[in-house]
Amino acid sequence: MPAFRAATAEQAAFLRDLLANGLLIETGVPGVYGQGAAFERVRLGFTDAVARAGAPDNAEPMRFPPLFPRYQLEKNGYLGSFPHLAGTVFSFDGSEAQAQEQEARAARHEDWAEFQTMTDLVVLPAACYPVYPEIAKRGPLPRGGAIVDTGSAWVFRHEASDDPARMQSFHMHEFVRIGSPEDVLAFRNVWLERAESLFERLGLAATSEIAADPFFGRAGRMLAANQRDQELKFELVALVGGPEPTAIASFNFHQDHFALAYGLSLEGGGPVQTGCAAFGIERCTLALLRAHGPDLDAWPLGVRAELWP
């Protein structure tokens, strides 16, 4: 089991309010919730607002399922950096007698893992991951590179908590840039400005911070420090469930990590790098509910017009 992250008293109270108002629906597993009608209305409205903000890029839409080939996760380095967050898919592949024993143990809530075998699938941890191998199949990109809109995709991070902002299963909407280092950095900076403007129109007090990914172990701490030193990752943080701001969107410069992993190239040569703008849709939804309350009809007119034009 992953390490459980206990919520603060304020976060726990926020979760109780969300459940009591039918915004979230309890499943019995920390960080895994159903979403009620009002929550879904805000989530979809925010997703559409993000899509409108990205319209000037004329990004190519790509949509992928919440499952990802295991060999791709092995190839792109995720297991080295985030082994504690990965989710793998196992399935039964045994005899009839083993199936009966598995069912008997499961009925007693005993361990039945020995009857399960790893499949060739993992649960998608980031919406952008399927984009890189797909773009690589096309061969050298034109000089302008590529921009891809992943839409709002289900992703998974294996970390349990009763902090409503730290869900294990949630939607991530990403805009991916592949091209020259200059183009990627410009794209990231433009999206940071766009997101700040969008959150301002939505009545969210979000601030920008230099950040780092939650890398694993001692080597991971060095990677995180290097990421901060080079200002490769910025986050917009806002109040969600507790007294301290929580990251609700990130703006990332991957340098050549994915380009090298997948052999991405440009016509005529030159360095290829990647970056993305990523929105945690549930966290943004929670931040809106925290800012404006559970009664959507009482929200400011400007906010409602932005979400539901």
C-alpha positions, 0 to 999 in steps of 0.5 A, a space after each residue: 500500500 502507498 504511504 497514506 497522507 493524512 489531511 489537515 483538519 481544514 482539508 477534512 472539513 472541506 471533504 465532508 462538505 463536498 460529500 454532504 452537498 453531493 459534489 463528490 461521492 464516497 467510494 470507500 477508497 481514499 482519493 477515489 470519488 464519484 462526481 455529482 451533477 454540480 461538480 460535473 457541471 463545473 468540471 466540464 465548464 472549466 475544461 471548455 474554458 481551458 480549450 477556448 484559452 488554447 484555441 489560438 494555437 490551433 493545436 492538433 487534438 489527440 485523445 487516448 484511453 486511461 490505459 497505456 502500454 507498459 513498455 512505453 512507461 518502461 521506455 520513457 523513464 517514469 519508473 525511474 523517477 516516479 515508481 511510487 506513483 505508477 499503477 500497473 494492471 494485473 489480471 487472472 490467467 490461471 486454471 479453473 481450480 485457481 479461479 475457485 481458490 481466488 474467489 474463495 480468498 477474495 470472499 474472505 478478503 484474504 490476499 489473492 494476489 498470487 493468482 494475478 499476472 502483470 499484463 502489458 498495460 499500466 494506468 496512464 499517469 500523465 495525459 501527454 505520455 501517449 503523444 510522444 510515441 505517436 508524433 515520433 511515428 511520423 518521422 521528422 517534423 516540419 520546422 515549426 514542430 507540433 502542438 497537441 491538445 490531449 483533451 481532458 484525460 483520466 490519469 492515475 497517481 498511486 497516492 492515497 489521502 483524505 485531502 480532496 485535492 490529492 485524488 488518485 484518479 482525476 482528469 488532466 488537460 494538457 497542451 504539448 509543444 514539440 519543437 526547437 528549444 526557443 519555440 518550446 520555452 515561448 509556448 510555456 511562457 505564453 501558456 503561463 500568462 494565459 492561465 493567470 489571465 483565465 484564473 483571474 477572470 474566474 475569481 481565483 487568486 492563483 500565484 506562480 511559483 518555481 516548482 519541481 516534480 515529486 521525484 523518488 529517492 535520493 537521486 530524485 532530490 537531486 533531480 528536483 533541485 536541478 529542476 528548480 535551479 534551471 526553472 524548468 517547471 512553474 506551477 500556479 497555486 491557489 487555495 483548495 482545501 487547506 490553509 496552504 495553496 495547492 498546485 492546480 496547473 503546471 508549465 513544464 520544459 522537459 528539455 530533450 528527455 522525451 525527444 531522446 527517448 522517442 527519437 523526435 527530430 525536425 526536418 533539416 536537423 537541429 535540437 528538438 525539445 518538448 514542453 507542456 501546459 497541464 491543468 489538474 481539472 479536479 483541483 481547479 474545480 475544487 479551487 472554484 468551489 472553495 472560492 465561490 461556494 457550493 451554490 453555483 447559482 450564487 456565483 458571480 455573473 462574470 465567473 458563470 459567463 466564463 464557464 458557461 457562455 
